[in-house]
Amino acid sequence: MTSVLNLEEMKATKKILEEVIEKQEQEEFEQKGYRIVEQPTRQDLQLMTAKEVAKEYGIGENRIRELIRAGRDVSLGFPVIRMGRRALIPKGLFEEWLINACKEGLRL
C-alpha cells in the first residue's frame, strides 16, 4: 500500500516540478526580450484555393485554373499568390477583380 502512495506522491511532485520549470522558462524567455509571434492561417488571411473560389462563386474550377495560368494582361490582372506550386487567391482582391472583369466585359 505504501508503494501506491509513494507513486501518487511522485506523480504530484512531477507535475509541480513541470509547472515550475515551465514558469521559469517563460520568465527567461520574456527577460531576453523574446515574444511569441502567432502565425496567421490561410483562413485568417482569407486566401482561397481554386476549388474554394469555384464552389463559393459558382465559377468552374477549370476556368479559375485557366485564369491563374493566364498572363495578367489576358486575365485583367487576376489576383493570385504563388507559394511554390500552390496558387492562392485573396478573397477581397478576387471580389474586386470580379467586379472590374464584369465592367470590362470579360467572359468567364
C-alpha positions in Angstrom: 0.0 0.0 0.0 2.8 2.4 0.7 4.3 1.9 -2.8 1.0 3.2 -4.3 1.1 6.2 -2.0 4.7 6.9 -3.0 3.8 6.6 -6.7 1.0 9.1 -6.2 3.3 11.5 -4.4 5.9 11.1 -7.1 3.3 12.0 -9.8 2.2 15.1 -7.8 5.8 16.1 -7.4 6.5 15.6 -11.0 3.5 17.8 -12.0 4.6 20.6 -9.6 8.2 20.5 -11.0 7.0 20.6 -14.6 4.9 23.7 -13.8 7.8 25.4 -12.0 10.2 24.6 -14.9 7.6 25.9 -17.5 7.2 29.1 -15.5 10.9 29.7 -15.2 11.4 29.0 -18.9 8.7 31.5 -19.7 10.3 34.2 -17.4 13.7 33.6 -19.1 12.1 33.9 -22.5 10.5 37.2 -21.6 13.6 38.6 -19.9 15.6 38.0 -23.1 13.1 40.2 -24.9 11.6 37.3 -27.0 7.9 37.2 -27.8 5.8 34.6 -29.3 4.6 35.6 -32.8 1.5 33.8 -33.9 1.4 32.7 -37.5 -1.8 33.6 -39.3 -3.6 30.8 -41.0 -4.8 30.8 -44.6 -8.3 31.4 -43.4 -7.2 34.3 -41.3 -5.6 35.9 -44.4 -8.7 35.0 -46.5 -6.6 33.1 -49.1 -8.7 30.6 -51.1 -7.8 27.8 -53.4 -9.2 27.5 -56.9 -11.6 24.8 -55.7 -12.9 27.1 -52.9 -13.3 30.0 -55.3 -15.2 27.8 -57.7 -17.5 26.5 -55.1 -18.2 29.8 -53.4 -18.8 31.9 -56.6 -20.2 29.3 -58.9 -17.4 29.5 -61.4 -15.9 26.4 -62.9 -12.8 25.2 -61.2 -11.1 24.7 -64.6 -11.9 28.3 -65.6 -10.3 29.5 -62.3 -7.2 27.4 -63.1 -7.0 28.9 -66.6 -7.2 32.4 -65.1 -4.4 31.5 -62.7 -2.2 30.3 -65.6 -3.1 33.1 -68.0 -0.9 36.2 -68.3 -2.0 39.3 -66.3 -2.9 41.2 -69.4 -5.2 38.4 -70.7 -6.9 37.8 -67.3 -7.2 41.5 -66.5 -4.8 41.1 -63.6 -6.3 38.1 -61.9 -5.1 38.2 -58.3 -3.1 35.2 -57.4 -0.3 34.5 -54.9 2.0 31.6 -55.7 3.6 29.6 -52.9 5.7 27.0 -54.6 3.3 25.1 -56.7 0.3 26.3 -54.8 -1.8 29.1 -56.1 -3.9 31.0 -53.5 -6.4 33.7 -54.3 -7.0 36.6 -51.9 -10.8 36.8 -51.4 -11.1 40.6 -51.2 -8.9 41.2 -54.3 -10.8 38.5 -56.1 -14.1 40.1 -55.4 -12.7 43.5 -56.7 -11.3 41.7 -59.7 -14.7 40.1 -60.4 -16.5 43.4 -60.4 -13.9 45.0 -62.7 -14.0 42.0 -65.0 -17.7 42.3 -65.3 -17.4 46.0 -66.1 -14.7 45.2 -68.8 -16.9 42.5 -70.3 -14.5 39.6 -69.6 -16.4 36.3 -70.3 -15.9 33.6 -67.7 
